[in-house]
C-alpha cells in the first residue's frame, strides 16, 4: 500500500515541525484478522520559525522556517483497522543537524 502522510511533532531540542512524506506499507497477510507489516516513509520536514533551544552553555537560535529530511523504518501489526508499530526515525533541521531516535505509533484506518 502506498500513500501520502502529514504529521505534527514537537521536541525539546529541535522544535515543532510537520513531516510530509511518501509512505509504503507491506502487509504480509492482509486477508487475516491479525497480521504483521513493515513500513517505510521518506520525505521532508517543515520546521516552524522562532524556536530557541540551548545546547550546553551556547544558545542556538533559528529565526527562519526551513525544510529538512524525514525518514522512518518501522514494523508492527494490524488488527482489523487498528495498527501499532515502532521503529527508527532519521530527521534533520535545515539540512545540517541530523537526529536519530525511536518512535512508537498507533493508528486507525478509515
Backbone bond lengths (Angstrom), bond angles and torsions (degrees), N, CA, C in turn:
res aa  C-N    CA-C-N  psi(-1)  N-CA   C-N-CA  omega(-1)  CA-C   N-CA-C  phi
1 X - - - 1.446 - - 1.526 107.72 -
2 X 1.296 116.73 132.77 1.458 123.91 -179.01 1.522 108.01 -117.62
3 X 1.325 116.72 137.41 1.457 119.20 -179.12 1.514 112.38 -156.61
4 X 1.310 116.14 173.74 1.463 123.39 175.71 1.511 108.50 -106.67
5 X 1.329 116.37 145.52 1.450 120.25 -178.95 1.510 112.08 -131.34
6 X 1.313 115.74 150.28 1.452 123.62 175.13 1.519 106.84 -139.62
7 X 1.316 116.89 130.80 1.452 120.15 -178.24 1.514 111.49 -134.62
8 X 1.317 115.30 178.16 1.467 122.69 173.92 1.513 107.05 -134.85
9 X 1.319 116.46 137.09 1.453 120.22 178.45 1.519 110.00 -146.33
10 X 1.310 115.11 155.78 1.449 120.75 175.63 1.520 108.71 -144.36
11 X 1.310 116.08 146.92 1.456 121.42 179.82 1.525 108.75 -149.02
12 X 1.300 115.79 154.58 1.461 121.35 -178.47 1.516 111.30 -65.13
13 X 1.328 117.45 -40.50 1.459 119.30 -172.45 1.519 116.28 -92.42
14 X 1.341 120.32 -15.98 1.459 118.64 177.70 1.515 114.69 -135.54
15 X 1.311 118.40 15.69 1.455 121.70 168.36 1.507 116.59 78.97
16 X 1.322 114.16 -166.49 1.451 122.08 -176.64 1.527 110.42 -93.55
17 X 1.325 115.44 145.09 1.452 118.47 179.96 1.506 112.65 -158.57
18 X 1.318 114.73 168.36 1.459 122.97 179.10 1.523 108.97 -124.80
19 X 1.335 118.28 103.20 1.458 119.23 173.89 1.529 110.64 -72.00
20 X 1.320 115.64 134.26 1.462 123.05 177.33 1.522 105.17 -124.91
21 X 1.332 118.19 118.36 1.454 118.62 -168.23 1.522 112.96 -147.84
22 X 1.321 114.07 160.14 1.460 123.75 170.87 1.516 106.41 -96.24
23 X 1.306 117.25 129.33 1.459 122.61 -172.65 1.528 110.47 -118.28
24 X 1.342 115.89 133.35 1.458 121.42 174.07 1.519 108.24 -121.57
25 X 1.323 117.01 127.24 1.467 122.40 178.70 1.523 109.12 -128.02
26 X 1.322 115.61 128.50 1.462 121.10 176.24 1.526 108.39 -111.34
27 X 1.315 116.50 117.68 1.462 122.68 176.20 1.520 107.86 -97.81
28 X 1.324 116.99 126.15 1.458 121.00 -172.85 1.529 113.69 -69.85
29 X 1.308 117.82 -40.93 1.472 120.93 -179.83 1.527 108.64 -136.45
30 X 1.324 118.22 79.35 1.468 120.69 -174.36 1.531 114.15 -65.41
31 X 1.325 118.28 -17.58 1.460 120.32 -179.44 1.533 112.79 -81.05
32 X 1.318 118.21 -9.88 1.466 122.73 -178.39 1.536 110.72 -90.90
33 X 1.323 115.89 156.53 1.462 122.50 178.55 1.533 111.09 -67.31
34 X 1.320 116.69 -39.96 1.458 122.84 -177.80 1.529 107.34 -123.91
35 X 1.339 117.49 120.58 1.464 119.91 -174.94 1.535 111.16 -146.07
36 X 1.332 118.39 144.72 1.459 121.49 175.34 1.535 111.31 -81.52
37 X 1.335 116.00 159.62 1.459 120.63 175.67 1.519 110.30 -149.98
38 X 1.329 115.64 163.48 1.462 123.00 171.87 1.522 107.11 -120.29
39 X 1.322 115.72 151.40 1.456 121.51 -173.61 1.525 109.28 -138.36
40 X 1.333 117.04 135.18 1.461 122.69 175.16 1.522 107.14 -133.13
41 X 1.320 116.65 130.45 1.463 121.55 178.13 1.524 108.73 -131.43
42 X 1.320 116.70 138.45 1.459 121.23 178.25 1.524 108.46 -142.69
43 X 1.329 115.59 140.17 1.455 119.07 -178.91 1.505 111.90 178.48
44 X 1.315 115.24 -143.23 1.451 121.97 -177.50 1.520 109.68 -126.56
45 X 1.314 115.87 163.88 1.458 121.87 178.29 1.527 108.09 -129.11
46 X 1.331 116.19 117.67 1.464 121.85 178.20 1.528 108.37 -88.97
47 X 1.335 117.02 118.43 1.461 121.67 -178.20 1.526 109.75 -100.90
48 X 1.323 115.29 136.36 1.460 120.72 179.39 1.518 110.93 -74.83
49 X 1.334 116.71 156.17 1.464 122.66 -177.08 1.528 111.70 -83.94
50 X 1.331 114.30 172.62 1.466 123.86 173.97 1.517 113.06 58.96
51 X 1.310 116.33 47.82 1.460 120.55 176.37 1.518 108.89 -113.36
52 X 1.311 117.03 133.64 1.452 122.69 -177.99 1.527 109.64 -119.15
53 X 1.311 116.92 138.03 1.458 119.73 170.93 1.519 108.49 -146.52
54 X 1.317 116.13 161.55 1.455 121.37 -175.84 1.518 109.79 -119.25
55 X 1.316 116.59 129.09 1.460 123.53 176.84 1.511 107.20 -115.01
56 X 1.318 116.18 114.39 1.471 122.63 -172.77 1.513 108.92 56.54
57 X 1.306 118.63 -117.21 1.464 120.16 -176.77 1.531 112.21 -108.30
58 X 1.336 118.71 -7.63 1.460 120.89 -176.94 1.528 110.77 -100.48
59 X 1.328 118.21 124.30 1.462 119.26 178.59 1.526 111.33 -75.45
60 X 1.304 116.47 141.30 1.454 122.20 172.99 1.517 107.18 -112.34
61 X 1.316 117.03 128.65 1.460 121.20 -174.84 1.526 109.16 -123.28
62 X 1.323 116.05 126.41 1.459 122.07 174.65 1.519 107.27 -111.63
63 X 1.312 117.11 119.24 1.459 120.09 -179.50 1.519 113.31 -109.35
64 X 1.323 118.25 0.95 1.450 120.55 -178.44 1.522 110.31 -126.64
65 X 1.317 115.50 151.24 1.454 119.28 172.70 1.520 108.25 -70.54
66 X 1.311 116.63 156.60 1.457 119.31 -179.11 1.522 110.58 -154.16
67 X 1.313 115.14 162.94 1.450 122.56 173.28 1.520 108.29 -111.79
68 X 1.330 116.04 141.31 1.447 121.70 176.89 1.519 109.58 -133.49
69 X 1.316 116.43 -170.39 1.457 122.08 179.71 1.522 110.66 -94.25
70 X 1.322 116.24 154.49 1.463 121.68 178.42 1.524 108.54 -147.16
71 X 1.335 116.85 128.68 1.464 121.27 177.85 1.515 109.25 -149.72
72 X 1.329 116.89 140.47 1.464 123.35 178.18 1.529 108.76 -135.15
73 X 1.324 115.72 135.24 1.462 122.41 171.75 1.520 105.92 -125.74
74 X 1.343 117.25 120.77 1.459 119.42 -175.26 1.525 110.68 -148.99
75 X 1.311 114.78 170.05 1.457 121.46 174.12 1.520 108.25 -144.89
76 X 1.326 115.93 161.11 1.456 119.91 -178.57 1.504 110.87 -176.23
77 X 1.327 114.72 -152.25 1.457 119.77 -179.34 1.520 110.10 -138.27
78 X 1.308 114.09 160.30 1.457 122.40 177.60 1.519 108.04 -127.19
79 X 1.317 116.90 129.99 1.464 123.26 175.47 1.526 107.11 -124.54
80 X 1.303 115.87 103.04 1.469 123.29 -171.41 1.517 109.49 57.13
81 X 1.322 118.79 -111.90 1.462 121.17 -177.99 1.532 112.87 -101.88
82 X 1.302 118.49 -1.95 1.462 122.95 179.78 1.528 109.44 -93.11
83 X 1.338 117.44 136.16 1.462 121.99 176.81 1.521 110.29 -126.42
84 X 1.303 115.41 148.91 1.466 122.27 176.54 1.519 107.32 -143.36
85 X 1.332 117.29 126.63 1.455 119.92 179.81 1.523 111.76 -149.66
86 X 1.308 114.47 162.36 1.456 122.12 177.82 1.511 109.30 -144.39
87 X 1.319 116.20 154.65 1.454 119.29 -179.32 1.506 111.90 -179.42
88 X 1.324 115.97 -162.09 1.461 123.00 -178.46 1.516 110.85 -107.07
89 X 1.332 116.01 145.39 1.457 120.47 173.80 1.526 109.45 -120.18
90 X 1.316 114.38 152.98 1.465 123.47 173.77 1.514 105.38 -131.61
91 X 1.316 117.51 125.07 1.458 120.02 179.27 1.515 110.15 -146.78
92 X 1.313 115.64 162.50 1.460 120.33 -179.18 1.519 110.03 -134.78
93 X 1.322 114.62 159.83 1.455 122.54 174.08 1.522 106.51 -114.05
94 X 1.312 117.52 112.74 1.463 123.35 177.15 1.520 113.01 56.57
95 X 1.300 118.58 37.83 1.466 124.45 174.83 1.529 115.90 64.35
96 X 1.317 119.34 6.73 1.466 117.23 -176.97 1.528 114.59 -126.81
97 X 1.298 120.11 -20.61 1.458 122.48 178.64 1.522 108.82 -117.23
98 X 1.333 116.85 117.01 1.457 121.43 -177.17 1.521 110.91 -103.96
99 X 1.324 115.61 143.09 1.455 123.02 179.39 1.516 109.00 -127.73
100 X 1.321 116.20 140.55 1.461 123.15 177.70 1.515 106.84 -127.52
101 X 1.323 117.20 141.11 1.457 119.67 179.33 1.515 112.13 -168.79
102 X 1.318 114.83 -174.73 1.457 122.16 179.05 1.521 109.26 -109.34
103 X 1.320 116.14 148.50 1.455 119.79 176.44 1.518 109.80 -141.36
104 X 1.306 114.52 153.32 1.461 122.94 176.94 1.518 106.81 -126.39
105 X 1.338 116.18 131.78 1.459 120.32 -178.37 1.514 110.34 -132.81
106 X 1.309 115.83 149.02 1.456 120.75 169.92 1.519 107.43 -132.89
107 X 1.311 115.79 155.07 1.453 118.67 -176.08 1.511 112.26 -156.29
108 X 1.312 113.85 175.87 1.450 122.52 179.08 1.514 108.00 -138.77
109 X 1.320 118.15 126.77 1.457 122.27 179.69 1.526 109.99 -84.97
110 X 1.320 115.87 132.55 1.464 120.80 177.63 1.502 110.79 -91.27
